Amino acid sequence: MREVPEWIGKTDDSRPPPYVRLRIFQRYEGYCYLSGRAITASDKWNVEHVIAICNGGENRESNMRPALTDPHKVKTKQDREIKAKNDSVRKKHLGIKKPRTMTRWRKFSGEIVHATRER
């Protein structure tokens, strides 16, 4: 059998061409790797990164699997939550804090003043 070179995206945003999508679909015999269900002609499916690009994964064929749209949305949400948690821990470690926003303060007379949102 002839060896085909692995597709690697030029950027993180580059989409795999149709022939690569077909290879990925055939390699996994048309099964969604998230739900284990067979993908039929009427199903909407995506090529999904096993290790999300935002979490250090690469945009290459070996990191992609076929996934039905609904389970893919759930996994993408989880990937974003992991990314947010990692960023939060990294910022805390580096001492980076959100700027403090004054929402209320006390005048010399003792009166509490609440900040109003200007539009």
GIMORA-V159979 format. One record per backbone hydrogen bond with DSSP energy under -0.5 kcal/mol. NH is the residue of the N-H (numbers start at 1). CO is the residue of the C=O. E is the energy in kcal/mol with one decimal. If there is no record, write none. Layout:
# GIMORA-V159979
NH;CO;E
NH;CO;E
This chain:
# GIMORA-V159979
9;59;-3.1
14;11;-0.7
20;17;-1.1
21;17;-2.0
22;18;-2.4
23;19;-1.8
24;20;-2.5
25;21;-2.6
26;22;-2.7
27;23;-2.5
28;24;-1.5
29;26;-1.6
30;25;-2.5
31;28;-1.8
32;37;-3.0
33;66;-2.4
36;32;-2.1
39;30;-3.5
40;38;-0.6
43;40;-1.1
46;67;-3.2
48;46;-0.7
48;65;-3.5
50;63;-2.6
52;50;-0.7
55;52;-1.2
56;53;-1.6
57;52;-2.5
60;58;-1.7
61;7;-2.7
63;60;-1.8
64;61;-1.7
65;48;-2.3
67;46;-2.5
69;44;-1.9
72;68;-1.9
73;69;-2.1
74;70;-1.6
75;71;-2.3
76;72;-2.6
77;73;-2.0
78;74;-1.9
79;75;-2.7
80;76;-2.2
81;77;-2.0
82;78;-2.3
83;79;-2.2
84;80;-2.5
85;81;-2.4
86;82;-2.6
87;83;-2.5
88;84;-2.3
89;85;-2.4
90;86;-2.4
91;87;-2.7
92;88;-2.2
93;89;-2.4
94;90;-2.1
95;91;-0.8
95;92;-0.7
96;91;-2.6
97;95;-0.6
102;100;-0.5
103;101;-0.6
105;113;-2.1
107;111;-3.0
110;107;-1.8
113;105;-3.3
115;103;-3.4
118;116;-0.7
